Each structure stands twice: as C-alpha cells, then as structure tokens.
Amino acid sequence: MTEQRRSSDWRHTTLTELLGLRLPIVLGPFGGLSSVALAAAVSNAGGLGSFGLYGYDAERIRLAARQIRELTTRPFNLNLWLDHDNAAALAPTEAEFTSWLEPLLPYFHELDVAPPTRPAQFLPTVAEQFDAVVEARPSVVSFVFGVPSAGMLDRCRSAGIRAIGTATTVAESIALDAAGVDAIVASGFEAGGHRVSFLNTAEDSLMGLFALLPQVVDAVSVPVIAAGGIADGRGIAAALTLGADAAVLGTAFLTTDESAISPAHRERILSPEATRTVLTRVYSGRLARGIPNRMYSELTKKAADHSAGNATTGATALAPFPAQNWLTGRFKPAAIERRNAELMSLWAGQAGPLARAGSATELMSRLEAETSALLG
C-alpha cells in the first residue's frame, strides 16, 4: 500500500512532487487524436500534458516532442501502446485482407474514396517508437496494453524519464508495480476510447473506477492516478479522497479549443447523444468506448451475422486489430472533411455530458476552482 504524503493543500501529492507539477491533473493521451497545442496548454497550466503516439513512426515522434517543447518548458508525457498479442506482426494474406475490406466497401463508395491495397505493415514497431521516445526525453512516458520490459524501464531511468503504467484490474496493477514503474493509472471502464486490458480480455476486465481505485491504492507501493468518468472538480475531489494522487481527464478536454478532434466529433460530444456510449470492437478491432452512430449499428449487425453463420447475407468477418483500425482510418479523413459523424469513430467516455466548450486554460482554471471549493 502506497504511503501518501498529503499536505493541507490538495494540489500537493506524492505524484506532483515526483513529476514537478502544480496540479494533480493529467490530460488523457488520445491515440490518433492528440494535439500539441492541447498538451502544452495543460502543462503550462500546471498539469501534465500528454500526447499519444499511436501509429507514429520515429520521425513523427521526434517532431511532436520538438513542437511541444516550443510551446512549453513544463513536464509532459508521451504515451506508447505496447505490442499486446503481437498485433504489430499481423500479416494477412491477400484473400484475408480482401475479406476484411469487403464489409467496409460501402463506406469507401459513399465517401468517394478508393479502397486501399494491402499494406506492408499496419503499425510501426514499438522498438522503433521507444528509441525515438528515449531520444526525445520527455519528463514522462506512459504505457498501455501491458507491462514495459525491464530493459525499457532501465533505459527510462538512465534517461531521467519517469515511467507510468496503466491497469484496468487490480492484478494488472500488481504486475506493473512488481516491474518497477513510477506510478500507475487505474483506468475504470467509464473511460472513453480503448480498454487497455492485458492480463485477461477487455470484456472480462470491466471494473468501474470507484471499485477499482481504492483496491489498486491498497495493492501497490507507488502513486496511483485515477482515470475514467472524471470531467469536473467533483470527480477530481472524489478520486483524491479515494486515495489517488492525481486524476486523468480525457473527454472533458476533447471539446476544448485546442483539441484536434473534428467539428462533427466535438458537436456530437456536446449534444444529447453523448448520454449514450457503447463498448465495441467494430471501429478498431479492439474494445473501445464511443458514441454510437450508423457505422456502429451496421457493422455490429454484420459482425453478428457472421458469428451466426448467416449465409444469406454473405457476411464476412470484421478485421482484427490493428487492421480494422487501419482500414476505417482510410476513409475517416473524407468523413471528417464532409462533417459526416455517422462514419467516424466518436470516442467519448461516460462523463461526456459534463464536457463544455472553451479553452484548455479556462478548463484548468475551472477544475482548480471546483476542486478547491470541495477540498479547501
């Protein structure tokens, strides 16, 4: 169990001392939706800005780090997806690729986008990405979908980089603590985007934050960061009261001015439709939470038809990760350009209805004031 040093000021925790933060507020790292401006704004306001590196090759990683440093001198976090289930090595045959593409062809045709050919690879290697991260030397590197190796953690320590792991269950948090990470994110199933489970399937690792957080705090020896369903000062105060050293906010920052999401995505989060989110594999091949749309409904039916062996529909299997994410990513830019929210991945958490428009700096000020009003 972590021994937390708490002053009378909620802003001062073991984690804020460790990372040199003014506020125990962490920007969620958005894989594919990250913004240099947003990461820098959160860091400049005293929190920990984060930038997700999903799909980034070494040169893009180096560029993102340089751009963030041009906007802030404060600590920031780069986030890496570990190669869970050896996903980066996925190499379908031409026939398999064609069968995975077939359920998506109507969307390519609707958006006037030429269907893609089979790529040499769907993702850069984690080794390539990690080398670039160590070279970039952010204050923090956070990992999802597994436990970083001893070699990775040694290289982080040698470079002066703090390492944060991410857990969706108590068992995962214990594994991360034993490996020697500096802090652990306890991610409740309320969170938007991908469920980052790695010891069991994501469907068998769905714990709500209020159940997960105090159990993780009791089980590990390092600071714990709460994530999932937090969008205002009430959520931050609750997380700190349950033993967290900081809180992650994701969806609340997606609607800020500095966010990289499309106008159609932002409008959907700020609409009444954000009251319903679903966990699904149809967008990317991995379980993730977002606002349902027409693509979700149609692909869910196709997946069900295939599972039921419904020969009358000619249903074929949806692609696994990362192929499904890569394939849908070929037509999403056209959907964004046309403001067609029905053919996008509308990632959002269950606290989406609490999100507001405005700048990230304004949001950080509001979060500080709201939390101070509750914790003093």
C-alpha positions as a printed Julia matrix, in Angstrom:
376×3 Matrix{Float64}:
   0.0     0.0     0.0
   1.39    3.38   -1.0
   2.25    5.77    1.8
   0.9     9.09    0.59
   2.27   12.38    1.83
  -0.63   14.8     1.86
  -0.42   18.43    2.88
  -3.45   20.52    3.74
  -3.47   21.61    0.08
  -4.99   19.05   -2.32
  -2.63   20.31   -5.03
   0.38   18.78   -3.28
   0.66   14.98   -3.58
   3.47   12.48   -3.89
   2.96   12.47   -7.66
   3.03   16.24   -8.1
   6.32   16.29   -6.16
   7.7    13.42   -8.21
   6.85   14.99  -11.57
   7.17   18.68  -10.68
   3.52   19.55  -11.27
   1.49   22.36   -9.72
  -1.79   20.48  -10.06
  -2.61   16.75   -9.85
  -4.43   16.85  -13.19
  -3.34   14.75  -16.17
  -4.52   15.11  -19.75
  -5.62   11.78  -21.19
  -3.32   10.71  -24.06
  -5.51   10.37  -27.14
  -4.27    7.76  -29.58
  -4.76    9.33  -33.0
  -6.46   12.46  -31.64
  -3.6    14.12  -29.8
  -2.85   17.82  -30.12
   0.46   19.55  -29.5
  -1.36   22.73  -28.53
  -3.57   20.92  -26.02
  -0.72   19.01  -24.39
   1.27   22.22  -23.99
  -1.7    24.17  -22.65
  -2.36   21.63  -19.89
   1.33   21.56  -18.94
   1.53   25.36  -18.92
  -1.48   25.47  -16.61
   0.32   23.27  -14.09
  -0.94   19.8   -15.01
   0.66   17.02  -17.01
   0.02   17.4   -20.73
   0.01   14.14  -22.65
   0.45   13.2   -26.3
  -0.48    9.79  -27.7
   1.92    8.21  -30.19
  -0.34    5.54  -31.69
   0.76    4.91  -35.26
   3.64    7.4   -35.11
   6.97    6.48  -36.64
  10.25    7.71  -35.17
  10.4    10.94  -37.17
   6.84   11.94  -36.23
   7.64   11.26  -32.57
  10.73   13.46  -32.67
   8.75   16.21  -34.41
   5.88   16.08  -31.89
   8.3    16.34  -28.96
  10.06   19.32  -30.55
   6.75   21.06  -31.21
   5.56   20.56  -27.63
   8.84   21.96  -26.3
   8.41   25.03  -28.48
   5.18   25.76  -26.56
   6.08   24.76  -23.0
   9.03   24.29  -20.68
   6.91   22.29  -18.24
   6.83   18.47  -17.86
   4.86   16.5   -20.47
   4.05   12.87  -21.17
   4.41   10.77  -24.31
   2.19    7.69  -24.44
   3.1     4.35  -26.06
   0.96    1.33  -26.91
   2.86   -1.87  -26.14
   2.56   -4.7   -28.65
  -0.18   -6.66  -26.91
  -0.86  -10.04  -28.56
   1.91   -9.36  -31.08
  -0.53   -7.18  -33.03
   2.16   -5.32  -34.96
   3.18   -8.55  -36.66
  -0.27   -9.1   -38.2
   0.33  -10.07  -41.84
  -2.83  -11.21  -43.63
  -2.88  -13.0   -46.94
  -4.35  -11.16  -49.91
  -7.52  -13.22  -49.54
  -7.82  -12.37  -45.83
  -7.26   -8.69  -46.49
  -9.92   -8.71  -49.22
 -12.41  -10.39  -46.9
 -11.73   -7.79  -44.17
 -12.15   -4.94  -46.63
 -15.45   -6.23  -48.02
 -17.75   -5.16  -45.11
 -16.32   -1.62  -45.33
 -16.61   -1.12  -49.09
 -19.98    0.68  -48.87
 -18.32    3.44  -46.83
 -15.46    3.86  -49.29
 -18.0     4.14  -52.1
 -20.26    6.55  -50.16
 -17.32    8.86  -49.47
 -15.78    8.52  -52.97
 -12.57    7.08  -51.55
 -10.64    4.43  -53.46
 -10.38    1.18  -51.46
  -6.81    0.6   -50.21
  -4.42   -2.15  -51.14
  -2.81   -4.42  -48.57
  -0.02   -2.53  -46.74
   3.4    -3.93  -45.9
   2.6    -3.34  -42.21
  -0.19   -1.74  -40.23
   1.89   -0.19  -37.44
   5.48    0.86  -36.75
   7.31   -1.35  -34.27
   7.31   -0.48  -30.57
  11.11   -0.76  -30.57
  11.35    1.98  -33.21
   8.91    4.17  -31.3
  10.59    3.63  -27.93
  14.03    4.5   -29.29
  12.6     7.82  -30.51
  10.9     8.48  -27.17
  14.12    7.93  -25.23
  15.89   10.23  -27.67
  13.17   12.89  -27.17
  13.49   12.63  -23.36
  10.04   13.73  -22.18
   9.58   14.05  -18.43
   7.2    11.09  -18.51
   6.44    8.14  -20.76
   3.21    6.26  -20.11
   2.46    2.74  -21.34
  -0.8     0.99  -22.16
  -1.63   -2.59  -23.13
   0.96   -4.3   -20.98
   3.99   -4.17  -18.7
   7.1    -2.42  -20.04
  10.14   -4.68  -20.04
  12.97   -4.38  -17.54
  15.17   -3.1   -20.36
  12.69   -0.37  -21.22
  12.42    0.75  -17.62
  16.21    0.74  -17.24
  16.52    2.98  -20.3
  13.85    5.32  -18.92
  15.72    5.63  -15.63
  19.02    6.23  -17.4
  17.43    9.0   -19.47
  15.72   10.61  -16.46
  12.25    9.69  -17.72
   9.52    8.69  -15.27
   7.53    5.61  -16.38
   3.79    5.22  -15.8
   1.85    2.01  -16.44
  -1.88    1.57  -16.93
  -4.11   -1.03  -15.28
  -7.76   -1.97  -15.65
  -7.72   -4.56  -12.85
  -6.01   -5.0    -9.5
  -3.97   -7.91  -10.88
  -2.65   -5.71  -13.68
  -1.68   -3.01  -11.18
   0.26   -5.55   -9.1
   2.13   -6.73  -12.21
   3.07   -3.15  -13.07
   4.17   -2.4    -9.52
   6.36   -5.51   -9.45
   8.0    -4.41  -12.71
   9.08   -1.12  -11.16
   7.04    1.63  -12.8
   6.99    5.02  -11.05
   3.19    5.38  -10.99
   0.1     3.5   -12.13
  -3.06    4.72  -13.85
  -6.15    2.89  -12.6
  -8.48    3.05  -15.61
 -12.17    2.49  -14.92
 -14.47    1.19  -17.62
 -16.21    4.58  -17.79
 -13.28    5.97  -19.78
 -13.58    6.8   -23.47
 -11.5     5.15  -26.16
  -9.77    1.79  -25.91
  -9.89   -0.5   -22.91
  -6.22   -1.22  -22.29
  -6.54   -4.58  -20.51
  -3.72   -7.08  -20.95
  -3.92   -9.96  -18.46
  -7.46  -11.0   -19.4
  -9.75  -10.0   -22.24
 -11.1    -6.46  -22.1
 -14.63   -7.84  -21.75
 -13.54   -9.7   -18.6
 -11.75   -6.68  -17.14
 -14.56   -4.14  -16.83
 -14.3    -2.53  -13.39
 -15.82    0.84  -12.54
 -13.37    3.41  -11.22
 -14.87    3.74   -7.75
 -14.5    -0.02   -7.2
 -11.1    -0.28   -8.88
  -9.3     2.75   -7.48
  -9.23    2.06   -3.72
  -8.3    -1.58   -4.34
  -5.36   -0.55   -6.52
  -4.25    2.06   -3.96
  -4.25   -0.66   -1.31
  -2.38   -3.14   -3.51
   0.59   -1.14   -4.83
   3.55    0.83   -3.48
   3.61    3.7    -6.0
   1.31    6.69   -6.6
  -1.98    5.88   -8.34
  -3.64    8.09  -10.94
  -7.42    7.77  -11.41
  -8.96    7.64  -14.89
 -12.47    7.1   -16.16
 -15.6     9.23  -15.85
 -13.84   12.3   -14.4
 -14.77   15.6   -16.03
 -15.01   18.24  -13.29
 -13.8    19.18   -9.83
 -16.25   16.79   -8.19
 -14.62   13.86   -9.94
 -11.12   15.05   -9.05
 -12.1    15.51   -5.39
 -13.68   12.07   -5.28
 -10.61   10.43   -6.82
  -8.24   12.14   -4.38
 -10.49   11.19   -1.48
 -10.34    7.54   -2.57
  -6.56    7.64   -2.45
  -5.49    8.76   -5.92
  -2.53   11.11   -6.27
  -3.92   12.65   -9.46
  -6.8    12.41  -11.89
  -6.86   11.88  -15.65
  -9.4    13.8   -17.71
  -9.92   12.87  -21.33
 -13.32   13.61  -22.86
 -13.56   16.9   -20.96
 -10.5    18.13  -22.89
 -11.68   16.79  -26.26
 -14.19   19.64  -26.53
 -11.67   22.41  -25.79
 -10.49   24.86  -28.43
  -7.04   23.26  -28.61
  -8.36   19.75  -29.22
  -7.54   18.01  -32.51
 -10.93   16.34  -32.94
 -13.13   17.27  -35.88
 -16.0    19.76  -35.55
 -18.52   16.97  -36.12
 -17.0    14.88  -33.32
 -16.97   17.87  -30.96
 -20.6    18.66  -31.77
 -21.63   15.09  -31.04
 -19.94   15.09  -27.6
 -21.66   18.4   -26.78
 -25.04   17.07  -27.94
 -27.63   14.99  -26.05
 -26.35   11.93  -27.95
 -23.31   11.84  -25.65
 -25.55   10.47  -22.9
 -25.19    7.04  -24.54
 -21.83    5.42  -25.16
 -21.07    1.82  -26.1
 -18.17   -0.58  -25.82
 -17.44   -2.15  -29.2
 -14.74   -3.72  -31.34
 -16.24   -2.75  -34.7
 -14.32    0.51  -35.17
 -10.78   -0.73  -34.48
 -10.8    -4.44  -33.73
 -10.24   -3.77  -30.02
 -12.82   -2.99  -27.37
 -13.32    0.77  -27.09
 -15.94    3.21  -25.82
 -17.58    5.79  -28.04
 -20.85    7.37  -29.1
 -22.78    5.01  -31.4
 -23.58    6.05  -34.96
 -24.74    4.45  -38.21
 -21.4     2.76  -38.85
 -21.56    1.18  -35.39
 -25.08   -0.14  -35.99
 -24.33   -1.53  -39.45
 -21.0    -3.14  -38.56
 -22.41   -4.61  -35.36
 -25.12   -6.31  -37.41
 -22.57   -7.6   -39.92
 -20.44   -8.99  -37.12
 -23.48  -10.69  -35.6
 -24.5   -12.14  -38.96
 -21.04  -13.57  -39.46
 -20.95  -15.07  -35.96
 -24.34  -16.66  -36.56
 -23.19  -18.14  -39.87
 -25.9   -16.28  -41.77
 -25.04  -17.37  -45.29
 -27.89  -15.41  -46.88
 -26.13  -12.1   -46.2
 -22.72  -13.21  -47.44
 -21.36  -11.81  -44.16
 -17.59  -11.92  -43.72
 -15.56  -11.4   -40.57
 -14.56   -7.92  -39.46
 -10.81   -7.44  -39.32
  -8.85   -7.83  -36.07
  -6.76   -5.03  -34.58
  -4.8    -3.23  -35.97
  -6.15   -3.99  -39.46
  -9.7    -2.81  -38.69
  -8.39    0.45  -37.26
  -6.13    0.92  -40.3
  -8.95    0.16  -42.76
 -11.5     2.51  -41.2
  -8.73    5.1   -40.99
  -8.52    5.14  -44.81
 -11.97    6.71  -45.21
 -12.32    8.67  -41.94
 -10.48   11.76  -43.3
 -13.11   12.04  -46.02
 -15.87   11.69  -43.43
 -14.25   14.43  -41.36
 -13.99   16.7   -44.37
 -17.7    16.21  -45.07
 -18.61   16.57  -41.35
 -20.21   13.14  -41.57
 -20.26   11.96  -37.95
 -22.01    8.73  -38.97
 -18.78    7.37  -40.49
 -16.26    8.26  -37.77
 -15.06    6.73  -34.52
 -16.69    9.05  -31.98
 -14.56    8.22  -28.95
 -16.03    9.54  -25.7
 -16.35    8.46  -22.08
 -19.43    8.18  -19.9
 -18.82   11.65  -18.44
 -19.16   13.23  -21.9
 -22.35   15.14  -20.96
 -20.25   17.09  -18.42
 -17.9    18.4   -21.13
 -18.03   22.07  -22.08
 -16.7    24.25  -24.89
 -13.89   26.74  -24.22
 -10.13   26.85  -23.94
  -8.0    24.32  -22.1
  -6.64   27.1   -19.89
 -10.17   28.05  -18.88
 -10.98   24.42  -18.14
  -7.88   24.01  -15.97
  -8.79   27.15  -14.0
 -12.34   25.9   -13.54
 -11.15   22.47  -12.41
  -8.82   24.04   -9.85
 -11.54   26.29   -8.5
 -14.13   23.5    -8.33
 -11.77   21.11   -6.57
 -10.63   23.79   -4.13
 -14.23   24.57   -3.26
 -14.7    20.94   -2.22
 -11.33   20.11   -0.64
 -10.29   23.53    0.62
